[in-house]
């Protein structure tokens, strides 16, 4: 049985992106919402707070990924743009002006 997201994809969604650049992000959004609903639903229903928490986490992760892309391209202005802290157990934490700017919508 196909999911709604799978049935929305014909062959290659990138083919028609040239005419509609928002098609890819819309497809991802539909698939993401469907997956989140599957993961957090209880008895076919989910709490709005759980959905908002999941979307907030995805948004924050996206801001960090965008900041890492900028840093990789060598476009950071100073050490405060992206701060990476690695703990003794190998965990990494990301902070700084750049991820915050993406979060606020002002890259």
Secondary structure, DSSP 4 states (H G I P E B T S, - for coil): ---HHHHH--S-TTGGGGT-TTHHHHHHHHHHHHHHHHHH-BTTB--HHHHHHHHHHHHHHHHHHHHHHHHHTT---STTT-EEEE-TTS-EEEESHHHHHHHHT--
